[in-house]
Amino acid sequence: MKEASQPLRIVVKVGTSTLTHSTGRLNLHNMERLARTLSDLEGMGHEIILVSSGAIAVGTAKMNLKERPTQLRMKQAAAAVGQCMMMHIYDKLFGEYNRVVAQILLTGEDVDAPARSEHLHNTFESLLELGVIPVVNENDSVSSAEIETGQCKVLGDNDTLSAMVARLCGADLLVLMSDIDGLYDADPRSHPEAKLIHQVRAVTPALRAAAGGAGSWRGTGGMATKLHAAELAMEAGIDMVISNGARPEDLYGIVAGEDIGTRFLARRA
C-alpha cells in the first residue's frame, strides 16, 4: 500500500444495514454523510469506487411488500426497482458536491471471463481518469436467474464482489463498512466481553470460528463473507479494513492509516 500522504485508489463497500433503516427504506442521513465524505476524499486526490448493496431491500420497501421476497423472480423485480431508486439518490447526493457518478452492474462472468474482465478494467480506468465515481452492485436481476439455472458462477455477496473489484482495479485499499466496528474475538452480540481485533496478518481457523453467522435480515453477508473478501484482497496485495458504516467520517482516519476497525494487512512481495 502507498504512503498515507499519497493519493490512493480506494474501494468502499457499504452494506444494506448502513444504507437502510430497519423499515427497509433508505437511510438518507447516512447516505448523505457517505456521499459528502467520499466526495471530499476524491477532492483530496484519491480515486474512489463505491460498491453499494441495498437494491433488493429498497425495492421491497418501494413496492410496499410486507417482507423481503423469497421467490427468485420477485427478488429480481425488487432489485430492478431498488437499483433505479438508489442510483437516483446517489446521483442527487453526489451532484450536490459537484461529483459525477456512474452505475456498473456486474455478474460473475463479467469478472471471470478474460475478455469481459479486460473491458471492465478499461471502463473503470476511463471513469477514474475522468474523475467519475463508479457505483457498483451485483446485477441481481440477472444473477438471481443464474443461481437458479447454474449457467454461470455468481458472485453471491457484495463483500466478495468488492474484493474482486478491488483486485480488478488494482486498488490500494478496500474498506467494508458494516453494522459492526470490526472483527471481534467472539460475537459481541452474545459476548459483551468480546474484544475488537485491530490487526490481522492471516485468516486462521480461529478467526473463522469467531466470525459467526449472517448479519441483519436486510443484508445477506456476515463476518464469514468478510473474511473471504479479506483473503482475496490480502493475496492481491491490498489492505482491507472492516469499519462501522454508522460513522462514514471514519474513512478519513482509515485512509490516513489510523487504528480504526480491523485492518487486514496485505501480503507484501
QUINOR-V374063 format. One record per residue. N is the residue number from 1. SS is DSSP state (2 for helix, 1 for strand, 0 for the rest). PSI is psi in whole degrees, -180 to 180 (none if undefined). Layout:
BEGIN
N/SS/PSI  N/SS/PSI
END
This chain:
BEGIN
1/0/145  2/0/166  3/0/149  4/0/-28  5/0/-15  6/0/152  7/0/138  8/0/153  9/1/115  10/1/128  11/1/123  12/1/120  13/1/130  14/1/128  15/0/165  16/2/-40  17/2/-23  18/2/-34  19/2/-15  20/1/159  21/0/175  22/0/-19  23/0/-13  24/0/-10  25/0/157  26/1/138  27/0/88  28/2/-30  29/2/-49  30/2/-41  31/2/-38  32/2/-43  33/2/-39  34/2/-47  35/2/-40  36/2/-45  37/2/-48  38/2/-38  39/2/-40  40/2/-42  41/2/-39  42/2/-38  43/2/-24  44/0/-5  45/0/-4  46/0/152  47/1/130  48/1/132  49/1/125  50/1/123  51/1/116  52/1/126  53/0/-172  54/0/-10  55/2/-46  56/2/-43  57/2/-44  58/2/-41  59/2/-37  60/2/-46  61/2/-40  62/2/-38  63/0/8  64/0/36  65/0/145  66/0/-28  67/0/165  68/0/132  69/0/152  70/0/-26  71/0/139  72/2/-44  73/2/-31  74/2/-33  75/2/-41  76/2/-44  77/2/-44  78/2/-41  79/2/-43  80/2/-44  81/2/-46  82/2/-39  83/2/-40  84/2/-46  85/2/-43  86/2/-43  87/2/-34  88/2/-44  89/2/-45  90/2/-43  91/2/-41  92/2/-47  93/2/-48  94/2/-32  95/2/-28  96/0/-25  97/0/22  98/0/38  99/0/145  100/0/135  101/1/158  102/1/145  103/1/132  104/1/117  105/1/129  106/1/152  107/0/170  108/2/-38  109/2/-32  110/2/-34  111/2/-35  112/2/-40  113/0/123  114/2/-47  115/2/-45  116/2/-37  117/2/-39  118/2/-44  119/2/-41  120/2/-44  121/2/-45  122/2/-36  123/2/-47  124/2/-46  125/2/-43  126/2/-44  127/2/-44  128/2/-38  129/2/-33  130/0/0  131/0/18  132/0/145  133/1/108  134/1/136  135/1/117  136/1/141  137/1/160  138/1/143  139/0/79  140/2/-29  141/2/-28  142/2/-45  143/2/-33  144/2/-40  145/2/-36  146/2/-33  147/2/-41  148/2/-42  149/2/-23  150/0/20  151/0/-16  152/0/141  153/0/133  154/0/143  155/0/-48  156/0/-35  157/0/153  158/2/-12  159/2/-50  160/2/-43  161/2/-46  162/2/-37  163/2/-39  164/2/-37  165/2/-43  166/2/-42  167/2/-43  168/2/-39  169/2/-3  170/0/43  171/0/157  172/0/-26  173/1/138  174/1/129  175/1/122  176/1/113  177/1/120  178/1/-164  179/0/22  180/0/154  181/0/-20  182/0/-159  183/0/128  184/1/164  185/0/-4  186/0/167  187/0/113  188/0/-16  189/0/-27  190/0/-10  191/0/90  192/0/-23  193/0/0  194/0/143  195/0/141  196/1/133  197/0/118  198/0/-32  199/1/139  200/1/129  201/0/-17  202/0/142  203/0/109  204/0/166  205/2/-34  206/2/-39  207/2/-41  208/2/-39  209/2/-32  210/2/-9  211/2/-32  212/0/-165  213/0/-156  214/1/168  215/0/-138  216/0/170  217/0/-22  218/0/-22  219/0/173  220/0/-18  221/0/162  222/1/-167  223/2/-30  224/2/-41  225/2/-31  226/2/-35  227/2/-38  228/2/-42  229/2/-40  230/2/-41  231/2/-44  232/2/-44  233/2/-47  234/2/-41  235/2/-27  236/0/5  237/0/25  238/0/126  239/1/144  240/1/140  241/1/134  242/1/126  243/1/173  244/1/121  245/0/-13  246/0/-13  247/0/72  248/0/-23  249/0/-16  250/2/-19  251/2/-33  252/2/-49  253/2/-38  254/2/-46  255/2/-33  256/0/-2  257/0/14  258/0/162  259/0/75  260/0/133  261/0/-148  262/1/122  263/1/123  264/1/116  265/0/127  266/0/153  267/0/126  268/0/142  269/0/none
END
